[in-house]
Amino acid sequence: MTQAAPATTSGTTTFPLKFSLTPSTAARTEIEREEILADPGFGKKFTDHMVAIDWTLDEGWHNARVMPYGPLQLDPASSVLHYGQEIFEGLKAYRHADGSIWTFRPEKNAERLQRSARRLALPELSEADFIESIRQIVAVDGDWVPSAPETSLYLRPFMIANESFLGVRAAHQVGYYVIASPAGAYFSDGVAPIKIWLSTEYSRAGRGGTGAAKCGGNYAASLLPQMQAYDNGCAQVLFLDGETSSRIDELGGMNVFFVHGTDTLVTPRLTGSILEGVTRDSILQLARDRGLTVEERDVTLGEWQDGVASGAITEVFACGTAAVVTPISQLKGPNLSIGDPDAPAGEITMALRQELTDIQYGRLPDRHGWLTRLDAPAGQA
Ligand SMILES: *Cc1c(COP(=O)(O)O)cnc(C)c1O
C-alpha cells in the first residue's frame, strides 16, 4: 500500500489522517459482551466505540478520532435531515480459526464510497483513510468480532451532510463515521430459499438517477414496495428497470443471478441504475474460475418466465454482503408466479456460496488476494 504519498481529493491536498482515541468509560464488561455475541441478531447491538472524521470546505478532512459510541449532536437544520445527502457502505470483519481478524476487498468499498460521494456531491475520502478507519474500529473493538460459524462484525461506514443551512446546495460541512455491529449467522437453521415480490408499481432507480450510488435515499424509496413484499409473504422486493419495466434490475439491497443449465451464470449488466455489488463481482470471478460461462447482459422478465417454464433456467439467487448468497425459489407478482416455492437451494448456488464464505473465513486459500488483515499493523498482512 502507498500510504505516505499525499493524495488529492476535491482540490485539497490531504495526508493520511492520524486518529486520536478517547476510550469509552461505559464499555460493556466481558460478560455483557459475550452475552450479546451469543445471539447478536443483525444490526441491533453496537460495539463500545465509533470512528468520526470531520470535513469542511475550508479544511478538508480533519479531526479523525475514535470515540465512545453514542448519539450524534445534529443541528435541526442539518442538511441531511432535509435533503437526504447521505451515503453508506457495508462490509464485515471475519474471525479466522487462529483468532486473527480479516476483512474482504475493502478497497472495493473505498472506491464505491468515492463514487457514491461524487454522485451525491459529498467529499471523497481517500482509500487509505477509509481502510485506516476500519482498522481503527477493529483495533479498539476487536473483541466484538464473534467466532461462531458464519458470524461476523458488520461494519457500517457512512457520510452525512451536517451543515446547518436550509439552502439547497451541496453542504460545506460533512461528517464521516464508522459504527460496528456484531452479526449472527444470517440463516441460523441452514440456508433457506426465499420468495421475492415483483414490484410492478415502483422502481428503485431511473436513468441518470442514484441507482448506482449506495445512498439512504434509494432505501427510503424501497421501503413501501418492501412492505408490499412482506404483505404478500415474500422476503424481498425485485425491481425492474425504470424506463421499460421489462428488464430485471435488482432487489432492494441485493444483486440477482440466474443459472442456465449447468454451465452458465447470467446477471444483469451494470446499467447505471444497478448497485455494483462487491459480492456480485466476487461471484462472477469464482464462476469464471470454475469454468462457468459468465454473461453480464440484459435479462427480461419474459426470459425469466420462459426460462423457468422450459427448464433452461435452473437456479436463481441473490447476493450481497449481509446474507452472502440467498437462493430464490419463487418470484411472485400481482398476476404472476414463477418457480416453485418449495424448490430446494440450487447446487451451483450453494457451491458458490460455500466457496466464497470459505475464502472469507480463511478455510480456503485467498488466491485472488481479497483478504486484508485488520488486527495487525498495515503492511504486515
Ligand atoms: C449494498 C447493495 C448491494 C450489495 O452490494 P455488496 O457490495 O455485495 O454488499 C446490492 N444492491 C444494493 C441496492 C445495495 O445497496
The ligand as a Tripos MOL2 file, in Angstrom:
@<TRIPOS>MOLECULE
LIG
   15    15     1     0     0
SMALL
NO_CHARGES

@<TRIPOS>ATOM
      1 C1        -25.1100   -2.8640   -0.9320 C.3       1 LIG1
      2 C2        -26.0400   -3.2500   -2.0140 C.ar      1 LIG1
      3 C3        -25.8790   -4.4320   -2.7690 C.ar      1 LIG1
      4 C4        -24.8270   -5.4710   -2.4610 C.3       1 LIG1
      5 O1        -23.5320   -4.9660   -2.5030 O.3       1 LIG1
      6 P1        -22.3640   -5.7750   -1.7850 P.3       1 LIG1
      7 O2        -21.1670   -4.9380   -2.0290 O.co2     1 LIG1
      8 O3        -22.2790   -7.0960   -2.4320 O.co2     1 LIG1
      9 O4        -22.7320   -5.8790   -0.3440 O.co2     1 LIG1
     10 C5        -26.7500   -4.6720   -3.8220 C.ar      1 LIG1
     11 N1        -27.7580   -3.8160   -4.1090 N.ar      1 LIG1
     12 C6        -27.9490   -2.6790   -3.4050 C.ar      1 LIG1
     13 C7        -29.0730   -1.7910   -3.7790 C.3       1 LIG1
     14 C8        -27.1110   -2.3620   -2.3260 C.ar      1 LIG1
     15 O5        -27.3310   -1.2520   -1.6340 O.3       1 LIG1
@<TRIPOS>BOND
     1     1     2 1
     2     2     3 ar
     3     2    14 ar
     4     3     4 1
     5     3    10 ar
     6     4     5 1
     7     5     6 1
     8     6     7 2
     9     6     8 1
    10     6     9 1
    11    10    11 ar
    12    11    12 ar
    13    12    13 1
    14    12    14 ar
    15    14    15 1
@<TRIPOS>SUBSTRUCTURE
     1 LIG1         1 GROUP 0 **** ****
